[in-house]
Amino acid sequence: MKLKFWGVRGSVPTPLTPYQLRRKIAAVVQRIQPRDLESQESRERFLSRIPKSVFGTIGGNTACLELVSEKGQRLIIDAGTGIRELGLTLARKFTKPATYHILMTHFHWDHIQGLPFFYPLLKKGNRIIFYSPVKNFETILKEQMRPPYFPITMDIAASEIEFVVLQENNFSIGDFSVIMKSMQHPGGSVSYRCSVDGKSVIFATDTEIDSPEFVHDELNERFFRNTDVIILDAQYTLREYIDKTNWGHTSQNMAVDLAMAWNIKKLFFFHHEPIYSDNEIYRMRKSAEWYNSFLGRQNVEIHIAREGQELEV
């Protein structure tokens, strides 16, 4: 299974400011030595040594994840602003009509505001299928695409659109086996465990991890145990979380605790706080790695979800 992050920020889109870009450029320039400029090869070596927090950016688009099976079956989760670039990429790559499956975790703005700009919606012959356990979610999605919020309605989209209300926690979409789990978040949110090709990925954005997620009941065992990758809301530092309990988001330390408790191999911090710079988010990972080592029970691989990042699970 392959996955790609198309949007990783939480709450609101967060483009890189001119000041932040200037600081990144300055940080690169300060590292340059005369020997680094001698040839194309030396320049490439120099660039390869620059920390990710300096060279590149975590990204400013809001939540959107793409999963692709070995057979080419595609699952999209959430329609934040990242889904716009995904749609443009799909349109360039696939000229023939196709079916797209989109799982929705919940309907806060940062998870739906890219949908009107998802190019496959506009193409005749395409089939777009949305999934959610919320009974009236068709109305919810259509309401954001009407005046005065948006100039055109979803009803005039050229593609064929379907809305599937999920009745069971376990279901299949093409090659994928999916388990759905309700999570703690204001207004509600669901997480999805998607399995295919012998691998599994949990997408758990917008959730406040607490004691219920550590209970060894049947659902938690099936959902969390031995998952290959968990993409988890880690919006707050532990200090900030203390002041924002019940806001519906998780601290990086609690994210590590969850991965460790269920023998999850790789943890990706997701739904990054919009006021945090790239450096601050990377410092959160460094703190989480120290915490992971301090506990000394299991070494969880800790990563920062970055826009445009692809990996093979």
BELJOUR-V355476 format. One record per backbone hydrogen bond with DSSP energy under -1.0 kcal/mol. NH is the residue of the N-H (numbers start at 1). CO is the residue of the C=O. E is the energy in kcal/mol with one decimal. If there is no record, write none. Layout:
NH:CO:E ; NH:CO:E
This chain:
2:68:-2.8 ; 3:311:-2.3 ; 4:66:-2.3 ; 5:309:-2.2 ; 6:64:-2.5 ; 7:64:-1.4 ; 8:61:-1.2 ; 9:61:-2.7 ; 10:272:-2.6 ; 12:10:-2.4 ; 14:60:-2.7 ; 21:17:-2.5 ; 22:18:-2.4 ; 23:19:-2.2 ; 24:20:-1.9 ; 25:21:-2.4 ; 26:22:-2.6 ; 27:23:-2.2 ; 28:24:-1.8 ; 29:25:-2.6 ; 30:26:-2.2 ; 31:28:-1.2 ; 32:29:-1.2 ; 36:33:-1.9 ; 37:34:-1.6 ; 43:39:-2.2 ; 44:40:-2.2 ; 45:41:-2.2 ; 46:42:-2.3 ; 47:43:-2.4 ; 48:44:-2.1 ; 54:51:-1.7 ; 55:51:-2.8 ; 64:7:-1.7 ; 65:77:-1.9 ; 66:4:-2.3 ; 67:75:-3.0 ; 68:2:-2.6 ; 69:73:-2.7 ; 72:69:-1.7 ; 75:67:-2.8 ; 76:101:-2.5 ; 77:65:-2.8 ; 78:103:-2.9 ; 79:111:-2.5 ; 80:63:-2.8 ; 82:62:-1.5 ; 83:80:-2.2 ; 84:81:-1.2 ; 86:82:-1.5 ; 87:83:-2.5 ; 88:84:-2.0 ; 89:85:-2.3 ; 90:86:-2.6 ; 91:87:-2.1 ; 92:88:-1.7 ; 93:89:-2.0 ; 94:90:-2.9 ; 100:127:-3.0 ; 102:129:-3.0 ; 103:76:-3.0 ; 104:131:-2.4 ; 111:108:-2.6 ; 112:109:-1.7 ; 113:109:-2.2 ; 114:79:-2.1 ; 115:112:-1.7 ; 117:114:-1.7 ; 118:115:-2.1 ; 121:118:-2.1 ; 122:119:-2.2 ; 126:123:-1.5 ; 127:98:-2.5 ; 128:160:-3.0 ; 129:100:-3.1 ; 130:162:-2.5 ; 131:102:-2.2 ; 132:164:-1.8 ; 137:134:-1.6 ; 140:136:-1.7 ; 141:137:-2.5 ; 142:138:-2.1 ; 143:139:-2.1 ; 149:146:-1.6 ; 150:146:-1.4 ; 156:153:-1.1 ; 157:154:-1.8 ; 159:121:-2.2 ; 160:126:-3.1 ; 162:128:-2.7 ; 164:130:-3.2 ; 166:132:-2.3 ; 171:178:-2.3 ; 173:176:-2.2 ; 176:173:-2.2 ; 177:195:-2.5 ; 178:171:-3.2 ; 179:193:-2.0 ; 180:169:-2.9 ; 181:191:-2.3 ; 183:189:-2.8 ; 188:185:-2.9 ; 190:105:-1.5 ; 191:181:-3.0 ; 192:203:-1.7 ; 193:179:-2.8 ; 194:201:-3.1 ; 195:177:-2.7 ; 196:199:-2.2 ; 199:196:-2.2 ; 201:194:-2.4 ; 202:229:-2.6 ; 203:192:-2.8 ; 204:231:-3.4 ; 208:184:-2.2 ; 213:210:-1.6 ; 214:211:-1.9 ; 217:215:-1.7 ; 221:217:-2.2 ; 222:218:-2.2 ; 223:219:-2.5 ; 224:220:-2.9 ; 226:262:-2.6 ; 227:224:-1.6 ; 229:200:-1.5 ; 230:266:-2.5 ; 231:202:-3.4 ; 232:268:-2.4 ; 233:204:-2.2 ; 234:270:-2.1 ; 236:250:-2.1 ; 241:237:-2.6 ; 242:238:-1.6 ; 244:241:-1.0 ; 247:244:-1.6 ; 252:236:-1.6 ; 255:251:-1.8 ; 256:252:-1.7 ; 257:253:-2.3 ; 258:254:-2.2 ; 259:255:-2.2 ; 260:256:-2.5 ; 261:257:-2.5 ; 262:258:-1.5 ; 263:260:-1.0 ; 264:259:-2.7 ; 265:227:-1.6 ; 266:228:-1.6 ; 267:301:-3.3 ; 268:230:-2.8 ; 269:303:-2.9 ; 270:232:-2.1 ; 272:8:-1.8 ; 276:273:-1.5 ; 281:277:-2.0 ; 282:278:-2.4 ; 283:279:-2.0 ; 284:280:-1.6 ; 285:281:-1.7 ; 286:282:-2.2 ; 287:283:-2.4 ; 288:284:-2.4 ; 289:285:-2.7 ; 290:286:-2.0 ; 291:287:-2.3 ; 292:288:-2.6 ; 293:289:-2.2 ; 294:290:-2.6 ; 295:291:-2.1 ; 296:292:-1.5 ; 300:298:-1.0 ; 301:265:-2.1 ; 303:267:-3.0 ; 305:269:-2.3 ; 307:58:-3.3 ; 308:5:-3.5 ; 309:306:-2.3 ; 311:3:-2.0 ; 313:1:-3.1
